[in-house]
Amino acid sequence: MNKDSFRILAQYNIWATQRLCESLKVVSDDDFNKDVGLYFKSIVGTLNHLLLGEHYLWYSRFKQGVSPAIALNTMIQTGKTLLLDELQEKSKNWIEFLEQLDEKTLNADLTYKR
């Protein structure tokens, strides 16, 4: 894939994150935090997992080349407004990251060790 393709995916991620967050602003705090039997129990748990996975684990792996030792159920942010805002802000980081990459890096093999 070339940089333009990755840029389109990153822009889509920003758009989708904004849409998701806008739709969740109207959800009551009780419903936002209620255990409804999801894998991460609640909307806040699921969104927190998204924040942690995409931005605290994978972004760190790509950007800094480090893989933080953090459990996937660690609560990074529990406040609805703060969580939604952080998801939206951090989604923009991928565009910045992509702009720093050259085509050679984008086409190189990516290795990951667990």
Residue, then its C-alpha position, 0 to 999 in steps of 0.5 A: m500500500n502507498k501513503d495515500s491509501f494509508r492516509i485514506l484509512a486514517q481519515y476514515n478512522i477520524w471520521a468514524t470515531q467522530r461519528l461514534c462519539e457524537s452518537l454516544k454523547v446523548v447516552s445517559d451516564d447510567d447507560f454509558n456505564k451499565d454492565v450490559g453483558l458485553y465482553f468489556k461489560s459496558i459502553v465505557g469498558t468497550l470504548n476504553h478498550l478501543l482507546l487502550g488498544e489503538h492508541y496506548l498499545w498499537y500507536s506506541r508500537f508503531k511510533q516509538g517501537v515499544s510495546p507497553a506492558i498493560a492489561l487490555n482491561t486497564m481503565i485509562q479513562t472513565g469519564k464519558t466526556l473525557l473518554l470521547d474527547e480523548l478518542q477523537e483527539k488521538s485518532k488524529n495522531w495517525i495522520e501525523f505519524l503517516e506524514q513522517l514515513d517514507e515509501k520505503t518504510l511503508n513497504a518494509d516488513l513489519t515484525y512483531k514479537r509477543 
